[in-house]
């Protein structure tokens, strides 16, 4: 029997953007970030944008999607939350290409 003190399972999420989704991403970004704050503190462990290339000073970032680590009891819990995100509903993330992979952190450092 699993202990109630056991850590939540972790899930690595790779969410590629639809081609040409930059304007949609920028239009709903603040709503997306605000929505993250409504989730339990244990849900989003880290996350951020995937880029086509490293950031270059004076040039806009070239987004290609998002990567995140989630703490959730089941894969279904992750799927339900992601499907309700404005980045899915607003067709920023290409839902057909999203990967949700069981994961076990060996190391995490604060920003």
C-alpha positions as CSV (number, residue, x, y, z in Angstrom):
1,X,0.0,0.0,0.0
2,X,1.4,3.4,-1.0
3,X,2.2,5.9,1.8
4,X,0.2,9.1,2.0
5,X,3.6,10.8,2.5
6,X,4.9,9.5,-0.9
7,X,5.7,12.3,-3.3
8,X,3.3,12.9,-6.2
9,X,4.3,11.2,-9.4
10,X,6.0,13.5,-11.9
11,X,5.1,14.1,-15.5
12,X,7.4,15.7,-18.1
13,X,5.2,17.5,-20.6
14,X,6.4,18.6,-24.1
15,X,3.9,20.8,-25.8
16,X,4.9,22.0,-29.3
17,X,3.2,25.1,-30.7
18,X,1.2,25.0,-33.9
19,X,3.0,26.4,-36.8
20,X,2.5,30.2,-36.9
21,X,1.0,30.4,-33.4
22,X,3.2,33.2,-32.2
23,X,0.5,35.9,-32.3
24,X,-2.0,33.6,-30.6
25,X,0.6,32.8,-27.9
26,X,1.3,36.4,-27.2
27,X,-2.4,37.4,-27.2
28,X,-3.3,34.9,-24.4
29,X,0.1,34.7,-22.5
30,X,-1.1,36.7,-19.5
31,X,-4.3,34.7,-19.2
32,X,-2.2,31.5,-19.5
33,X,0.2,32.6,-16.7
34,X,-2.7,33.8,-14.5
35,X,-4.4,30.4,-14.9
36,X,-1.2,28.6,-13.6
37,X,-1.5,30.5,-10.3
38,X,-5.0,29.0,-9.7
39,X,-3.6,25.4,-9.6
40,X,-2.2,23.7,-6.4
41,X,1.3,24.7,-5.6
42,X,2.4,21.0,-6.0
43,X,1.1,20.8,-9.6
44,X,3.6,23.0,-11.6
45,X,7.1,22.1,-10.6
46,X,8.9,24.0,-13.3
47,X,8.1,25.1,-16.8
48,X,8.8,27.5,-19.6
49,X,9.1,28.2,-23.3
50,X,11.0,26.0,-25.8
51,X,12.8,28.2,-28.3
52,X,14.0,27.6,-31.9
53,X,17.4,29.1,-31.0
54,X,19.1,30.7,-28.0
55,X,18.0,34.2,-27.0
56,X,19.8,36.9,-29.0
57,X,20.0,40.4,-27.5
58,X,17.8,42.9,-29.3
59,X,15.9,40.2,-31.2
60,X,12.5,38.7,-30.3
61,X,12.4,35.1,-28.9
62,X,11.5,32.5,-31.4
63,X,9.1,30.2,-29.6
64,X,8.5,26.6,-30.6
65,X,6.4,25.4,-27.6
66,X,6.5,24.7,-23.9
67,X,8.1,22.2,-21.6
68,X,7.1,21.6,-18.0
69,X,7.2,19.3,-15.1
70,X,4.0,18.5,-13.3
71,X,3.2,16.8,-10.1
72,X,-0.1,14.8,-10.3
73,X,-1.5,11.5,-9.2
74,X,-2.4,10.3,-12.7
75,X,-1.8,11.0,-16.3
76,X,-5.5,11.7,-16.7
77,X,-5.2,14.5,-14.2
78,X,-2.5,16.1,-16.3
79,X,-4.5,15.7,-19.5
80,X,-7.6,17.3,-17.9
81,X,-5.7,20.3,-16.7
82,X,-3.8,20.8,-20.0
83,X,-7.0,20.5,-22.1
84,X,-8.5,23.4,-20.0
85,X,-5.5,25.6,-20.6
86,X,-5.9,28.7,-22.8
87,X,-2.9,27.6,-24.8
88,X,-4.8,24.4,-25.9
89,X,-8.2,26.1,-26.2
90,X,-6.6,29.0,-28.1
91,X,-4.7,26.7,-30.5
92,X,-1.2,27.7,-29.4
93,X,-0.2,24.2,-28.3
94,X,-0.6,21.5,-30.9
95,X,-2.6,19.0,-28.8
96,X,-2.1,16.2,-31.2
97,X,1.7,16.4,-30.6
98,X,1.7,16.9,-26.8
99,X,3.8,14.3,-25.0
100,X,3.1,13.4,-21.3
101,X,5.9,11.2,-20.0
102,X,6.3,9.7,-16.6
103,X,9.4,11.3,-15.0
104,X,11.5,11.0,-11.9
105,X,13.6,14.1,-10.9
106,X,17.1,13.4,-9.7
107,X,18.0,17.1,-9.3
108,X,16.1,20.4,-9.2
109,X,17.6,23.8,-8.5
110,X,15.7,27.0,-7.8
111,X,16.1,29.9,-10.3
